[in-house]
């Protein structure tokens, strides 16, 4: 049973940094594509960043500020968020695919079969 557990959310002032982590339990392989999505109140869930065997992808709104990475020894995926803005405020979700996919990480939520419970990120102005 795949289980994703996010951590690292919190309250930060604009311009600050946070680091989110997503622990993947239940599977031995570390090569499944993973992604971070976010959902602000009243808005749809949107892609933030993804990582797969072939590389990484980022939403235009976070390029140059956010970095996604893997720690294979811990089977975790991290999202380093720098230069945070109030518009980054949202619940952040970690997601992974149900099957191994060789290709770039999907940009849509439908490309992922497992989700974490979410972690709140609040950026004050």
Secondary structure, DSSP 4 states (H G I P E B T S, - for coil): --EEEEE--EEEETT--EEEEEEEES-S-S-S-EEEEEE-TTS--EEEEEEETTEEEE-TTTTTTEEEEEETTTTEEEEEE-S--GGG-EEEEEEE-SS---SSPPSSGGG-SEE---EEEEEE-
